[in-house]
Amino acid sequence: HCMNTHFYTRLCQGGYAAVQRWTKRVDLFSLDLCLIPVHLGVHWTCAVISFATRTIHYYDSLHGKPPALAATLLA
């Protein structure tokens, strides 16, 4: 499943309550992966949640450090 490009921003601004309805028709936990595009102001990065291995991966072509990404997604 691939989330909307506004998902991470809304999650940071309003927490789970702001995005809880975004997946009401999708059972995320029955899927293998969830792709989350993340815009850092100057460029895009990608977070991948693997439900099969229970891990979060962060991909940044500029090799930047993830901005508290895992804590935000796990909250």
C-alpha atoms as an extended CHARMM CRD file, in Angstrom:
* protein
*
        75  EXT
         1         1  HSD       CA              0.0000000000        0.0000000000        0.0000000000  PROA      1               0.0000000000
         2         2  CYS       CA              1.2820000000        3.4910000000       -0.7660000000  PROA      2               0.0000000000
         3         3  MET       CA              0.1310000000        6.3420000000        1.4180000000  PROA      3               0.0000000000
         4         4  ASN       CA             -0.8220000000        9.7840000000        0.1460000000  PROA      4               0.0000000000
         5         5  THR       CA              1.9720000000       12.3800000000       -0.0710000000  PROA      5               0.0000000000
         6         6  HSD       CA              0.2700000000       14.3990000000        2.6780000000  PROA      6               0.0000000000
         7         7  PHE       CA              0.0710000000       11.4740000000        5.1170000000  PROA      7               0.0000000000
         8         8  TYR       CA              3.3290000000       12.0630000000        7.0280000000  PROA      8               0.0000000000
         9         9  THR       CA              2.7710000000       15.8280000000        7.3020000000  PROA      9               0.0000000000
        10        10  ARG       CA             -0.7460000000       15.3220000000        8.6770000000  PROA      10              0.0000000000
        11        11  LEU       CA              0.5020000000       12.6450000000       11.0650000000  PROA      11              0.0000000000
        12        12  CYS       CA              3.1430000000       15.0230000000       12.4400000000  PROA      12              0.0000000000
        13        13  GLN       CA              0.6730000000       17.8980000000       12.7820000000  PROA      13              0.0000000000
        14        14  GLY       CA             -2.3570000000       16.1460000000       14.2030000000  PROA      14              0.0000000000
        15        15  GLY       CA             -1.2120000000       12.7350000000       15.3650000000  PROA      15              0.0000000000
        16        16  TYR       CA             -3.0870000000        9.5100000000       14.7710000000  PROA      16              0.0000000000
        17        17  ALA       CA             -6.4810000000       11.2160000000       15.0500000000  PROA      17              0.0000000000
        18        18  ALA       CA             -5.7190000000       13.2710000000       11.9290000000  PROA      18              0.0000000000
        19        19  VAL       CA             -5.0570000000       10.2070000000        9.7370000000  PROA      19              0.0000000000
        20        20  GLN       CA             -7.0000000000        7.3500000000       11.3130000000  PROA      20              0.0000000000
        21        21  ARG       CA             -9.7050000000        7.4300000000        8.6230000000  PROA      21              0.0000000000
        22        22  TRP       CA             -7.1910000000        7.3480000000        5.7500000000  PROA      22              0.0000000000
        23        23  THR       CA             -6.9870000000        3.5450000000        5.8860000000  PROA      23              0.0000000000
        24        24  LYS       CA            -10.4800000000        2.6080000000        7.0180000000  PROA      24              0.0000000000
        25        25  ARG       CA            -11.0290000000        0.5920000000        3.8240000000  PROA      25              0.0000000000
        26        26  VAL       CA             -7.5820000000       -1.0420000000        3.8830000000  PROA      26              0.0000000000
        27        27  ASP       CA             -6.3900000000       -3.6390000000        6.3810000000  PROA      27              0.0000000000
        28        28  LEU       CA             -2.7360000000       -2.5620000000        6.5290000000  PROA      28              0.0000000000
        29        29  PHE       CA             -1.6930000000       -5.4270000000        8.7690000000  PROA      29              0.0000000000
        30        30  SER       CA             -2.7370000000       -7.9800000000        6.1590000000  PROA      30              0.0000000000
        31        31  LEU       CA             -0.2670000000       -6.4390000000        3.6950000000  PROA      31              0.0000000000
        32        32  ASP       CA              3.4970000000       -6.8850000000        3.4490000000  PROA      32              0.0000000000
        33        33  LEU       CA              4.5910000000       -3.2790000000        2.9080000000  PROA      33              0.0000000000
        34        34  CYS       CA              3.3920000000        0.2650000000        3.4030000000  PROA      34              0.0000000000
        35        35  LEU       CA              5.2310000000        3.0170000000        1.4920000000  PROA      35              0.0000000000
        36        36  ILE       CA              5.1800000000        6.5060000000        2.9710000000  PROA      36              0.0000000000
        37        37  PRO       CA              6.5560000000        9.4360000000        0.9650000000  PROA      37              0.0000000000
        38        38  VAL       CA              8.1410000000       12.0670000000        3.2220000000  PROA      38              0.0000000000
        39        39  HSD       CA              8.8360000000       15.6360000000        2.0980000000  PROA      39              0.0000000000
        40        40  LEU       CA             11.6100000000       17.3380000000        4.0530000000  PROA      40              0.0000000000
        41        41  GLY       CA             11.2070000000       20.7820000000        2.5230000000  PROA      41              0.0000000000
        42        42  VAL       CA             13.9520000000       20.4770000000       -0.0740000000  PROA      42              0.0000000000
        43        43  HSD       CA             13.6550000000       16.9130000000       -1.2680000000  PROA      43              0.0000000000
        44        44  TRP       CA             11.6110000000       13.7410000000       -0.9510000000  PROA      44              0.0000000000
        45        45  THR       CA             12.5160000000       10.6600000000        1.0180000000  PROA      45              0.0000000000
        46        46  CYS       CA             10.6850000000        7.4070000000        1.5980000000  PROA      46              0.0000000000
        47        47  ALA       CA              9.7730000000        5.3830000000        4.6530000000  PROA      47              0.0000000000
        48        48  VAL       CA              8.8330000000        1.7370000000        4.2470000000  PROA      48              0.0000000000
        49        49  ILE       CA              7.0380000000       -0.2140000000        6.9430000000  PROA      49              0.0000000000
        50        50  SER       CA              7.4710000000       -3.9500000000        6.5270000000  PROA      50              0.0000000000
        51        51  PHE       CA              4.7380000000       -5.7720000000        8.3970000000  PROA      51              0.0000000000
        52        52  ALA       CA              6.2770000000       -9.1320000000        7.4990000000  PROA      52              0.0000000000
        53        53  THR       CA              9.5860000000       -8.3890000000        9.2600000000  PROA      53              0.0000000000
        54        54  ARG       CA              8.2200000000       -5.7250000000       11.6390000000  PROA      54              0.0000000000
        55        55  THR       CA             10.7960000000       -3.1430000000       10.5850000000  PROA      55              0.0000000000
        56        56  ILE       CA             10.8290000000        0.4480000000        9.3610000000  PROA      56              0.0000000000
        57        57  HSD       CA             13.3120000000        1.4060000000        6.6330000000  PROA      57              0.0000000000
        58        58  TYR       CA             14.2010000000        4.9570000000        5.6340000000  PROA      58              0.0000000000
        59        59  TYR       CA             15.5410000000        5.8270000000        2.1910000000  PROA      59              0.0000000000
        60        60  ASP       CA             17.1980000000        9.1700000000        1.4600000000  PROA      60              0.0000000000
        61        61  SER       CA             19.2170000000        9.7900000000       -1.6910000000  PROA      61              0.0000000000
        62        62  LEU       CA             21.1250000000       12.5670000000        0.1240000000  PROA      62              0.0000000000
        63        63  HSD       CA             21.9940000000       10.2140000000        3.0030000000  PROA      63              0.0000000000
        64        64  GLY       CA             20.4150000000       12.4890000000        5.5960000000  PROA      64              0.0000000000
        65        65  LYS       CA             19.4080000000       11.3720000000        9.0520000000  PROA      65              0.0000000000
        66        66  PRO       CA             15.7280000000       10.5100000000        9.5030000000  PROA      66              0.0000000000
        67        67  PRO       CA             13.8080000000       13.2270000000       11.3540000000  PROA      67              0.0000000000
        68        68  ALA       CA             12.3740000000       11.3000000000       14.3420000000  PROA      68              0.0000000000
        69        69  LEU       CA             10.5570000000        9.3080000000       11.7040000000  PROA      69              0.0000000000
        70        70  ALA       CA             10.3360000000        5.9590000000       13.4640000000  PROA      70              0.0000000000
        71        71  ALA       CA              9.0370000000        7.5000000000       16.6820000000  PROA      71              0.0000000000
        72        72  THR       CA              6.3450000000        9.3860000000       14.7530000000  PROA      72              0.0000000000
        73        73  LEU       CA              5.2360000000        6.3100000000       12.8020000000  PROA      73              0.0000000000
        74        74  LEU       CA              5.1850000000        4.0790000000       15.8800000000  PROA      74              0.0000000000
        75        75  ALA       CA              3.1870000000        6.5390000000       18.0090000000  PROA      75              0.0000000000
